[in-house]
């Protein structure tokens, strides 16, 4: 991912509420590729979002996930033609609300942004695709 | 990123749009410690035991659904075959016990409670006879209770007396539940080679050698397999097609095993009763939902319709490929494992039956390679008991000789005949009443006694 473009994109998406500290926090979360941790730890979720691309999707979802107290450890987004795809991995050990509540909040946030958002425990993906 | 984009999309697509779900999460509960010579004591003990072990079953399953975003269609409980627990009871006591179990099922919020069962492949006790007398009323008076009777096995042969008796029970149950298109019969199944860890309704029971409480998972996913078959296209050869099904079965089995392990551990935590994870049953189970059909998978393999030449071969490849993919995914594969062909529950099959493409004879052939047998088939309500019995003898013979489980869930729809439709709603679906040959099997079925075990039984 082009870092310059990413930062610009986050700043655009958060405007007018973008301040350097918030943009940095989101960018840091996005760029935290350093330690894709054990896939069997049992405390991470995968958040996926799909829909037509528009401004503010990444920021909106990141705000919701961070606001719930989750630690975002990895983010990947792709835009194919006009379709937006986001995959985010977050630790839920420090989450302040239940997973069901987070799922509700993400659904609401997704509806406002025109994307479908799902949050599922990582073990499902690890089970299906890893030995 | 720890996962490739296509992997994540693959899983999300399965759970989101291809109807991949866990069909059944079934908690087996031993009632062996609930016996008593006093009927009211049996009832009280059974109720208390089910409440103690299974009261968190539904909430745990719902939490697991949310955690993984995988729907669990049915939450069920199976119990020790009831005749082993209550052998001294009278028919009236068996009916009362069925009502108590039904209340327990309602109170803990499950969909079905199975194991109102008898194992009579070699013969009947007095308790078994009382059980048969009680069955029609027990089914008519309850909503959640599922009954099954194991009438034969490769080792024992087939108890033809029990089969004829079961046929009569079917007709009586159909009459008592006539207002709902003989719905009671949808909760009654006859078996050959019944297995003790089947999570699927109506034939589930908690086998006598099972532990105190065990959680078995039945996965579903015809929609997922349909997509795999569609993706390889019509030009791919059989080997390529089977490989695609195997890969898909691997993934959904992994998901099923994960969910089973987690649910068992949580249930143990919540109830304080040791709950072990039993098995994943890999049976593909269709539903009336669009795109969730085993029949559609067979059509997608290249058949004009289910029932056409090639249907048995297509089903055999499907069953085998699912098993092969599944056994690579977990060592906990068990139950029936294959593909179900319940006519009313599969809209493509029901339609094929309505068009005359799928006949009972072809279905019988297909049951030699599917995971169970003649399932959810509506037949005319005026079918003689002897014809039903003989049809079951045919089906059970396939199981006995081939050392596989076969079953019959036939619904002789009271007051209806060929040209009519039976509609049960929900997952049970809608189906035309299928024609049977009007040839008499009266003298054959009335011979009774035991069909001797085949040479294959002598394996030691």
Interface residues (C-beta under 8 A of the other chain):
Chain A: X33 X36 X39 X46 X48 X50 X74 X76 X78 X85 X87 X89 X99 X100 X103 X116 X118 X119 X120 X121 X122 X123 X124 X125 X127 X128 X129
Chain B: X1 X2 X3 X4 X5 X7 X8 X9 X10 X11 X12 X15 X16 X66 X67 X68 X69 X70 X251 X252 X254 X255 X257 X258 X262
